[in-house]
Every structure is written in C-alpha cells, then in structure tokens.
Amino acid sequence: MIRHKQNKGFTVIELLVVLSIMTAITGIVLVNYRGYGANAVFANASEDLVLALREAQVYGVGVKGSTGCTTGSPFDCGYGVYFSTISSNGIIIFADNNGNSIYDAGVDNIVQKINWQPSINITSVSCNGGACGGNVMSVTFKRPNPSAIIHDSGATSYNTGKITISDGTKTSFVQITSAGQISLQ
C-alpha cells in the first residue's frame, strides 16, 4: 500500500483571502479612528464649558480667596465664566474683583483661560431665549448662594443663559439657570 504524504499548511489562495480581510478591517479601523479623534476633541470642548461653570460655582460658594478683591475681604469676591462670540475660541474663568458680576479685562483676575482648537467656536450666547447684549455673557457665583448671576455686557440680569458651540458639523448647547443648574445638550 502506498501512502501519500499529507501537506500541512496554507495554500496561497488562503493566505491571500486572509490578507485581504485584514487589510479591509485595518482600513475601516483607521477611517473610524480619525472620526473618533475629531468627535473626542469636540466632546471635550463641550465638557470644558460645563466644568468651567461648575469650577466657578465651587470657587464662588467655597472659600477660595482672590488677591485684588476690592469688595471687602479676599473671600468676598465671586467667581465667574466669561463667554463671547467675538473672542469665540475659548472661555475665561475669572475672579470678580470689583463685585459687578461682569468680566472686566484688566480689573478682574483671570483664574484660567481655556482655548480650543481653531475649528471649535462659540457661535451664540443667548439670555432668556434672546440675544445677549454685546454677544457676551458673564455667569458669576458669589457666596453664600450657589445661584448663578447671569449678565450681558450691559449689566442686564437674566434668569437663563445658553451657550452654543460648534465645530462646523456638530453643535452643543450648555444651558444655565439662575438657580445654578447647568445642563449640556
């Protein structure tokens, strides 16, 4: 009886099929990875808005003092966040040194500037559902209340504020009420 030797291994066709499947999967992963990176950057910018407001609220209600506070002791100053469609590529967390609940450049201390990639911008700020004066909004928190003080550039006070950011394809909204409630939509 003659026995034939069995070949063990892969044929060239099997190798080509496996390589083509791996190439297709790699291509799909790389295309989706680029999209994921852009989505993550935009999601982080949206979260920056919420976290900046929450940080100002904690500083304003807590006991973080501010050097340069002219309203009494260093602990009497409020803290806020400044939003503008003019300088729309970021936000400013500030210490309200003069107690007017509005960001005043050169007077108020800048606690932190948060800048985003050039494609991400504040496209609008609205107060009580309408336009804010000067296309700017300052949201300030002052002890002992966690309530938000929402003002436009003309020191008009509002009950709600809404900040819209966009990267050209995606849009997010952050809404704040005078009760201090912050929501991301």
C-alpha positions as CSV (number, residue, x, y, z in Angstrom):
1,M,0.0,0.0,0.0
2,I,1.3,3.4,-1.0
3,R,0.7,6.2,1.3
4,H,0.5,9.8,0.2
5,K,2.2,12.3,2.3
6,Q,-0.3,15.0,3.5
7,N,0.8,18.6,3.2
8,K,0.2,20.7,6.2
9,G,0.0,24.5,5.9
10,F,-1.9,27.2,4.0
11,T,-2.4,27.5,0.3
12,V,-1.5,30.7,-1.5
13,I,-5.3,31.4,-2.0
14,E,-6.0,31.0,1.7
15,L,-3.2,33.5,2.5
16,L,-4.5,36.0,0.0
17,V,-8.0,35.8,1.4
18,V,-6.7,36.3,5.0
19,L,-4.5,39.2,3.9
20,S,-7.4,40.9,2.1
21,I,-9.7,40.6,5.1
22,M,-7.1,42.0,7.4
23,T,-6.5,44.9,5.0
24,A,-10.2,45.7,4.9
25,I,-10.5,45.6,8.7
26,T,-7.4,47.8,9.1
27,G,-8.8,50.4,6.6
28,I,-12.2,50.6,8.4
29,V,-10.5,51.0,11.8
30,L,-8.2,53.8,10.5
31,V,-11.1,55.7,8.9
32,N,-13.2,55.5,12.1
33,Y,-10.2,56.4,14.3
34,R,-9.8,59.8,12.6
35,G,-13.5,60.5,13.1
36,Y,-13.2,59.4,16.7
37,G,-10.4,61.8,17.4
38,A,-12.4,64.8,16.0
39,N,-15.5,63.7,18.0
40,A,-13.5,63.4,21.2
41,V,-12.0,66.9,20.8
42,F,-15.4,68.4,20.3
43,A,-16.9,66.5,23.2
44,N,-14.1,67.7,25.4
45,A,-14.8,71.3,24.4
46,S,-18.4,70.8,25.4
47,E,-17.4,69.4,28.7
48,D,-15.0,72.3,29.2
49,L,-18.0,74.7,29.3
50,V,-19.8,72.6,31.9
51,L,-16.7,72.1,34.1
52,A,-15.7,75.7,33.9
53,L,-19.1,76.7,35.2
54,R,-19.0,74.1,37.9
55,E,-15.5,75.2,38.9
56,A,-16.6,78.9,39.2
57,Q,-19.6,77.8,41.2
58,V,-17.4,75.8,43.6
59,Y,-14.9,78.7,43.9
60,G,-17.6,81.3,44.4
61,V,-19.6,79.4,47.0
62,G,-16.5,77.9,48.7
63,V,-13.7,79.8,50.4
64,K,-11.2,80.4,47.5
65,G,-9.8,83.9,48.1
66,S,-8.9,86.4,45.4
67,T,-6.0,88.8,45.6
68,G,-7.1,92.2,44.3
69,C,-10.7,91.9,45.7
70,T,-12.0,95.4,46.3
71,T,-15.3,94.4,47.7
72,G,-14.0,93.6,51.2
73,S,-12.0,90.6,52.3
74,P,-10.4,88.3,49.7
75,F,-13.2,85.8,50.3
76,D,-16.0,88.3,49.3
77,C,-15.3,88.2,45.6
78,G,-17.4,86.0,43.3
79,Y,-16.1,83.8,40.6
80,G,-17.4,83.5,37.1
81,V,-17.0,82.4,33.5
82,Y,-16.9,84.8,30.5
83,F,-18.4,83.7,27.1
84,S,-18.1,85.8,24.0
85,T,-18.9,85.3,20.3
86,I,-16.2,87.9,19.5
87,S,-13.3,86.0,21.1
88,S,-15.1,82.8,20.5
89,N,-12.3,80.2,20.5
90,G,-12.3,79.8,24.3
91,I,-13.6,80.9,27.7
92,I,-12.2,82.7,30.7
93,I,-12.7,81.7,34.4
94,F,-12.3,84.9,36.4
95,A,-12.4,86.3,40.0
96,D,-14.9,89.2,40.1
97,N,-12.6,91.7,42.0
98,N,-15.0,94.7,41.7
99,G,-18.2,92.7,42.5
100,N,-20.2,93.8,39.5
101,S,-20.7,90.2,38.3
102,I,-19.3,91.1,34.8
103,Y,-15.9,90.2,33.5
104,D,-13.8,93.4,33.3
105,A,-10.5,92.8,31.5
106,G,-7.6,94.3,33.4
107,V,-9.7,94.6,36.7
108,D,-10.7,91.0,37.3
109,N,-8.2,88.3,37.9
110,I,-8.0,85.6,35.2
111,V,-8.0,82.2,37.0
112,Q,-7.8,80.2,33.8
113,K,-8.1,80.6,30.1
114,I,-9.4,77.6,28.2
115,N,-8.7,77.7,24.5
116,W,-9.9,75.2,21.9
117,Q,-8.8,74.1,18.5
118,P,-9.4,76.8,15.8
119,S,-12.3,74.8,14.4
120,I,-14.3,74.9,17.6
121,N,-16.1,78.2,18.4
122,I,-18.8,79.8,20.5
123,T,-21.4,80.5,17.8
124,S,-24.0,82.2,20.0
125,V,-24.9,83.2,23.5
126,S,-28.5,83.8,24.4
127,C,-30.1,85.3,27.5
128,N,-33.7,84.4,28.4
129,G,-34.1,83.0,24.9
130,G,-33.0,86.2,23.2
131,A,-29.7,87.8,22.2
132,C,-27.3,88.9,25.0
133,G,-26.2,92.5,24.8
134,G,-22.8,92.7,23.1
135,N,-22.8,89.0,22.3
136,V,-21.2,88.3,25.6
137,M,-22.3,86.7,28.8
138,S,-20.8,86.5,32.3
139,V,-22.0,83.9,34.7
140,T,-20.9,84.6,38.2
141,F,-21.3,82.8,41.6
142,K,-21.0,84.5,45.0
143,R,-21.1,83.2,48.5
144,P,-23.2,82.0,50.2
145,N,-25.6,81.1,47.4
146,P,-25.0,78.6,44.7
147,S,-27.3,80.6,42.4
148,A,-25.9,81.9,39.1
149,I,-25.8,85.6,38.3
150,I,-26.2,85.9,34.6
151,H,-25.3,89.2,32.9
152,D,-24.6,90.5,29.4
153,S,-22.1,93.3,28.6
154,G,-24.6,96.0,29.7
155,A,-25.1,94.5,33.2
156,T,-28.6,93.4,32.4
157,S,-29.6,90.5,34.7
158,Y,-31.2,87.3,33.2
159,N,-32.8,84.1,34.5
160,T,-31.3,81.7,31.9
161,G,-28.3,81.7,29.7
162,K,-27.5,79.4,26.8
163,I,-24.1,79.0,25.1
164,T,-23.9,77.3,21.7
165,I,-20.6,75.9,20.4
166,S,-19.9,74.3,17.1
167,D,-17.1,72.8,15.0
168,G,-18.9,73.3,11.7
169,T,-20.6,69.9,11.7
170,K,-21.6,69.2,15.3
171,T,-23.3,71.6,17.7
172,S,-23.7,71.5,21.5
173,F,-25.7,73.7,23.9
174,V,-24.9,74.4,27.5
175,Q,-27.8,76.0,29.5
176,I,-27.6,77.6,32.9
177,T,-30.4,78.9,35.1
178,S,-30.3,81.5,37.8
179,A,-30.9,78.6,40.3
180,G,-27.4,77.3,39.4
181,Q,-28.5,74.4,37.3
182,I,-26.1,73.5,34.4
183,S,-27.0,71.2,31.6
184,L,-25.3,70.0,28.4
185,Q,-27.5,69.2,25.4
